[in-house]
Structures are given as structure tokens and as C-alpha cells.
Amino acid sequence: MSALPRLYQTCQADQGSRPVRDSPHAVAPIPRGWHIVSLRTRRSKQPPIQQPPIQQESISVSEAHSVELPTWDLSDLYSGADDPELTRDLADMGDRARSFEEQYKGRIATSELKADVLLTALREYEALLERQYRPGSYAQLLFSTDTGDAARGALMQRAREASSAASTHLIFFDLELGAIPRDTYDAIIGDPILAEYRHYVEHERRLAEHRLTEAEEKILEETANTGGRAFGRLFDEVSARRKYEFDGEELTQSVLLAKFHDPDRELRRKTAESLTAGLQEDTHVLTYIFNTLLHEKQTKDRLRGFDTPEASRHLDNEVAPEVVEAVVDTCVANYDIVADYYDLKRRVLGLDELTDYDRYAPITGETSNVPFAEARTLVLDSFDGFDRRLRDAADPFFTRGWIDAALADNKQGGAYCAGVTPDLHPYVFMNYMGTPRDVMTLAHELGHGVHDVLAAEQSLLNYHPVLPLAETASTFAEMLVFDKLRGTLESPDERLALLCGKIEDTFATVFRQIAMYRFEQRAHRLRREEGEQTAEAYSAVWQETMQEMFGDSLRLGEGHASWWLYIPHVYRVPFYVYAYAFGELLVLSLYGQYRRVGGEFVTSYFDLLRAGGSAAPAELVSRMGFDISSRDFWQAGCDLIRDAVEEAKALAKEVGRV
């Protein structure tokens, strides 16, 4: 029950911050954007951070720094780390929680409970959490821009400790919600005054089946900052401080990974070598962190009665295991789409064999640098083409200091959007290097931001959408920008390059994320069945799982086996990544509907975003006319990806590249 908003991570594998894509940035599909500052699941009561798959192209550090890039203004939270209000909020956090406990403990899980008492308690609980989220969110945002600053790290730890101390006084509330006698619950939950909170309370009662006693929950909370949270922070700091040797320079991971998009194949090969060499220096500590976090999850799953490593994530996401299995099985059954495309790319590039460092090689042999001002115009115009309200919701991010896009030493890699509370605006974080994929990352993160802005009409307990739906607006925003770009291109060569880039992004968001999810499944089971594992053991699982996606169309080099080490999702948010595939395939269907019916779609889409987390994904999506329990629904999305590959084949033939 820590006091940070849930962040949805979207890191494109290998380069950027979106779903982790199969690029050298392989960070689990992270669509561009980081809706993940401090990961909050419903159980932990923290605001979410969302991040996208990572993919970037080549640009020099000096070139990137020569551009005026925005840094965010956090004064809407606090004026600075020494703000007296921040000091007071941290000091008062425990007293406010204790007062709530004294007022309501023993009054919820009773047959005497009345609807008006429960309503008042829920509203006071929300108000308390809104105050509690602010210090932790501020500290996390501040820390992510400079993980090497000891003072920022100390503030973040102080906020976490204050939040944990306060949370021990709030644990009773969720427990009592789950323990309301069934007859009493049935008698009051239908009262109209509780309609706004019905979904939240019902979900809490499902979670209650896996909660421990209050004393045990307090122990887990009080030890969390020296357990999993501490190891998560250690991963962040080790990763942010690592520099990679490249042609006599020391590069950050974000800058290095961008070179995988360079047209020079030898440069890309050297990039892969540099990435592998840098990761090898941290292999021991990162593997130890991974082993420890997997064991901690095993312990908590055992205590809470979860049968499988991924079960708790499904419950948090309010998605039935059968639905997730349908998504995963459908994607795996369509791996041939990936192999088919990369066979085409090999022929287009004129190579005898594709390797891991060829995955994101540009089709045209050229790279472009997009100034941030142009990216802003393109994204806002694309949003405006859909509906003026979408542009109006995104514009303040640029005009009011809600974006931090600058490059800096010790800044975390990737991108994210942090939605804090309904009464506070969200913040977008990214490392903008001017590549076309950075433009899409900007669109992705702003999609998250707009989702948060529109969902602000919900109260806090219904504000944050669950992970699978959290990626909907971000991916839809990318589609809008892609269509805008495609409409401006007349040359078949340019259309081919744009389409191939979009296909690769889609692979990174769908198939790569599913491959990473399967890696996590295998790694967790290996750790549980055979105990602590070596880096080599996990690397073998990683290599095998990733290679399955490509078949014989592309060879993953020996060094690629260690690239799981830098993927934040597998450390920080286990089994998060399937949400990217879920969101992408859902958006393909939504976008297809938008193209068919046009303006009629707009109203229902805005309704979906405004709903936030006020209903389960299946219900919200059913309002749009879709059934996520149907495998045919997910296959339809894969069919659209297959159609895009066929279109790329036709364009390649038209321009004489094959």
C-alpha cells in the first residue's frame, strides 16, 4: 500500500521506452512511454507508470544536446526538495493514516455496516491516499532524472519509508472490505449511493481471498523497503550508472541502443558487442538481483495462495487466465508472420543472413533527425485530425512543463507517463534523440497522458486503468501519427520504409512482448523447481524463447543471450508485458472500427478513456462491441498484422527491392 501512483511501463525492447521490443534495447515490450514511476497495482495502492516498447535510431549525444529539449516543472507538486509542505506531508502521513484507522477499524467488517458509513469511509480513504501519493510521486519523478544524485535517492527512500509506515495503519481497511458479512454486503452494495465504488469494492473482495492476517500484512509492508523494493532500486541504479565503451566514448544505454537503427552494419555489429560487454560487467550483481526477486515472489505467492507465478498479475489486471492464454497462444501460433517478414527484410537488404543487430536496420539506408518542435506539431496535428478534444488534452503537456525529454547523465533510460491522482496532471518522461521512433514514443506517452487527463473525472479508486487497457490510448495515439505520416508520403520507397518501421514496432509490441512473457514463465518455474540459477541458465532460456519467435529467418548471436539482463520489467513488474500485446491487438480492432464508422466511433472511444479503471476490461471493451474471451478476436488482430506484411511485400516488389 505504498503511496505512489501506479505506472504503466512501456519499454520497447532494446531502445527506448515503450513495450520492450526485439531490438537491442530488449527491455520487454515497452511501447514508447513510461507509465511507470513507481509501480502500483491495485493491491499496493500506488499510482501507475506506463512505458512503451523501446526503439530508437542513431544520433550523436552532442547533436541531441544541441537541441533545446523540455524539462518538466514539478512545482505543481512541490517547489523543491526543501519545500516545507513536502516536509509536513511526510511528517503528517502517519498521523493521518492512524486517525483513519482509529475512526473506522472494526466498523467495516460488521453486520451493522450501513451504506452511508461505507461511502463516507471510502471517500475519506481516497482523500487520504491522494495526500499520501504526492510526496512519493514527487520523489520518484525527481530521482528518475538523476539517479546518481544521493540527495534524490535519500528523498525517495524517505518517502517510501514514510509511506510504508502510514500504510501499516491502512491495511485493515482492505481486509475489512473483504470480510464484510455476505448478507450485509448483498444488502448494501446495491444502494445507489455506492454505485461509484461498487466495482472497486467487489474487486477488493476478490483480492481478499489472497490476503493474510493484518499482523502478517504489516510485517510484509514494513520489510518491503529492505526487500524487493530495495533490490528494484539497486537494479535501477546499477543500470543507470553503467556506461558502454564505443569507439573510445562512454555512452549511456539509451544512446548506445539507438545505434541499432544505424544504416552502417559494421557500426550495428560493434553496438551489439558493446552492449554485451557492458552487461557482462554487471552480470553477477544483476543475476543476483533477479534470483532474489524471483525467490521473493515465490515466497509471497506461496503465502498468498497463488498457484502459478503469473496468477497474481492476472488478478490485479482483472483478466481471466483463460483470456491471457488465448492472447499468448494466438500470438505464438502466428510467429510465422515474424519469420515471413524478416525473410523479406533479408532480401530487401541484400544479405545472406540476418542477425540480431539487423532487426532494426533502416530499409532506406538513411536516418532522419526530427527536431522536437516538429515532433510536437506532428503529434498534435495527428490528434487534432481525430478530434479537437484529443489535441486540447495533449497541448498542456508542452505549454505547462509536463514533459521531461532532455538527455542527461544518470537519467533513467526509456520513457513513461506518470498519472498521480485525478486532481493532479500526469507527467511524461522520455529521452528524446530525434529519431522517428522517438516521435512515436512521444505520441505513445502522450496517449497515456491524455487517458489520465480524461479519466480524471473518476475518483481516485477508479482513476487508474488496469494494465491491459492502460496501453489502449497510447497505442491508438501511435496509430494516429502513423496514418498522418503515411498520408503525406507519395514515394513508394518512403511508404515502404514507413510501413516496415511500423511492422517492426508492432512486432516489438505484440510478439516480442509475448516472447518475454514466456521467458518469464520459464525463468520463474526454473527458479522454483531447481533453486537459484546462474546467469548462463537464464540466458539459455532467454535465447531459446526469443529464437522461437524468428524461426530460421534471423540468427540471434551468442552475445544476445545476456540481453535479458537490462530489461526492467522482468525485475520490477513481473508478467507486466503481455499487457502490451493485449493493448496492441485491441487497438488494431478499435482502429479498424474507427476507419469503418468514422465519427460514430469517437464518442464511444472517449467514453472508454473517461471510464479509467471503473470497470473490468472485459466489460469496458464489450461496450465497444468486442468479446475479449474469443480467440477469434485476437486472431483478427494478428490477421491485420499479416496483411501489413503482405502490403510490404507488394511495395518491395513495386520498387524493385526483391
C-alpha positions, 0 to 999 in steps of 0.5 A, a space after each residue: 500500500 505504498 503511496 505512489 501512483 501506479 505506472 504503466 511501463 512501456 519499454 520497447 525492447 532494446 531502445 527506448 521506452 515503450 513495450 520492450 521490443 526485439 531490438 537491442 534495447 530488449 527491455 520487454 515490450 515497452 511501447 514508447 512511454 513510461 507509465 511507470 514511476 513507481 509501480 502500483 497495482 491495485 493491491 499496493 495502492 500506488 499510482 501507475 507508470 506506463 512505458 512503451 516498447 523501446 526503439 530508437 535510431 542513431 544520433 550523436 549525444 552532442 547533436 541531441 544536446 544541441 537541441 533545446 529539449 523540455 524539462 518538466 516543472 514539478 512545482 505543481 507538486 512541490 517547489 523543491 526538495 526543501 519545500 516545507 509542505 513536502 516536509 509536513 506531508 511526510 511528517 503528517 502521513 502517519 498521523 493521518 493514516 492512524 486517525 483513519 484507522 482509529 475512526 473506522 477499524 472494526 466498523 467495516 467488517 460488521 453486520 451493522 455496516 450501513 451504506 452511508 458509513 461505507 461511502 463516507 469511509 471510502 471517500 475519506 480513504 481516497 482523500 487520504 491516499 491522494 495526500 499520501 501519493 504526492 510526496 512519493 510521486 514527487 520523489 520518484 519523478 525527481 530521482 528518475 532524472 538523476 539517479 546518481 544524485 544521493 540527495 534524490 535517492 535519500 528523498 525517495 527512500 524517505 518517502 517510501 519509508 514514510 509511506 510504508 509506515 502510514 500504510 501499516 495503519 491502512 491495511 485493515 481497511 482492505 481486509 475489512 472490505 473483504 470480510 464484510 458479512 455476505 448478507 450485509 454486503 448483498 444488502 448494501 452494495 446495491 444502494 445507489 449511493 455506492 454505485 461509484 465504488 461498487 466495482 472497486 469494492 467487489 474487486 477488493 473482495 476478490 483480492 481478499 481471498 489472497 490476503 493474510 492476517 493484518 499482523 502478517 500484512 504489516 510485517 510484509 509492508 514494513 520489510 518491503 523497503 529492505 526487500 524487493 523494493 530495495 533490490 528494484 532500486 539497486 537494479 535501477 541504479 546499477 543500470 543507470 550508472 553503467 556506461 558502454 565503451 564505443 569507439 573510445 566514448 562512454 555512452 549511456 544505454 539509451 544512446 548506445 541502443 539507438 545505434 541499432 537503427 544505424 544504416 552502417 552494419 559494421 557500426 550495428 555489429 560493434 553496438 551489439 558487442 558493446 552492449 554485451 560487454 557492458 552487461 557482462 560487467 554487471 552480470 553477477 550483481 544483476 543475476 543476483 538481483 533477479 534470483 532474489 526477486 524471483 525467490 521473493 515472489 515465490 515466497 509471497 505467492 506461496 503465502 498468498 495462495 497463488 498457484 502459478 507465478 503469473 496468477 497474481 498479475 492476472 488478478 490485479 489486471 482483472 483478466 481471466 487466465 483463460 483470456 491471457 492464454 488465448 492472447 499468448 497462444 494466438 500470438 505464438 501460433 502466428 510467429 510465422 508472420 515474424 519469420 515471413 517478414 524478416 525473410 523479406 527484410 533479408 532480401 530487401 537488404 541484400 544479405 545472406 543472413 540476418 542477425 540480431 543487430 539487423 532487426 532494426 536496420 533502416 530499409 532506406 539506408 538513411 536516418 532522419 533527425 526530427 527536431 522536437 518542435 516538429 515532433 510536437 506539431 506532428 503529434 498534435 496535428 495527428 490528434 487534432 485530425 481525430 478530434 479537437 478534444 484529443 489535441 486540447 488534452 495533449 497541448 498542456 503537456 508542452 505549454 505547462 512543463 509536463 514533459 521531461 525529454 532532455 538527455 542527461 547523465 544518470 537519467 533513467 533510460 526509456 520513457 513513461 507517463 506518470 498519472 498521480 491522482 485525478 486532481 493532479 496532471 500526469 507527467 511524461 518522461 522520455 529521452 528524446 534523440 530525434 529519431 522517428 521512433 522517438 516521435 512515436 514514443 512521444 505520441 505513445 506517452 502522450 496517449 497515456 497522458 491524455 487517458 489520465 487527463 480524461 479519466 480524471 473525472 473518476 475518483 481516485 479508486 477508479 482513476 487508474 486503468 488496469 494494465 491491459 487497457 492502460 496501453 489502449 490510448 497510447 497505442 491508438 495515439 501511435 496509430 494516429 501519427 502513423 496514418 498522418 505520416 503515411 498520408 503525406 508520403 507519395 514515394 513508394 520507397 518512403 511508404 515502404 520504409 514507413 510501413 516496415 518501421 511500423 511492422 517492426 514496432 508492432 512486432 516489438 509490441 505484440 510478439 516480442 512482448 509475448 516472447 518475454 512473457 514466456 521467458 518469464 514463465 520459464 525463468 520463474 518455474 526454473 527458479 522454483 523447481 531447481 533453486 537459484 540459477 546462474 546467469 548462463 541458465 537464464 540466458 539459455 532460456 532467454 535465447 531459446 524463447 526469443 529464437 522461437 519467435 524468428 524461426 530460421 529467418 534471423 540468427 540471434 548471436 551468442 552475445 544476445 543471450 545476456 540481453 535479458 539482463 537490462 530489461 526492467 520489467 522482468 525485475 520490477 513488474 513481473 508478467 507486466 508485458 503481455 499487457 502490451 500485446 493485449 493493448 496492441 491487438 485491441 487497438 488494431 480492432 478499435 482502429 479498424 472500427 474507427 476507419 469503418 464508422 468514422 465519427 460514430 466511433 469517437 464518442 464511444 472511444 472517449 467514453 472508454 478513456 473517461 471510464 479509467 479503471 471503473 470497470 473490468 476490461 472485459 466489460 469496458 471493451 464489450 461496450 465497444 462491441 468486442 468479446 475479449 474471451 474469443 480467440 477469434 478476436 485476437 486472431 483478427 488482430 494478428 490477421 491485420 498484422 499479416 496483411 501489413 506484411 503482405 502490403 510490404 511485400 507488394 511495395 518491395 516488389 513495386 520498387 524493385 527491392 526483391 
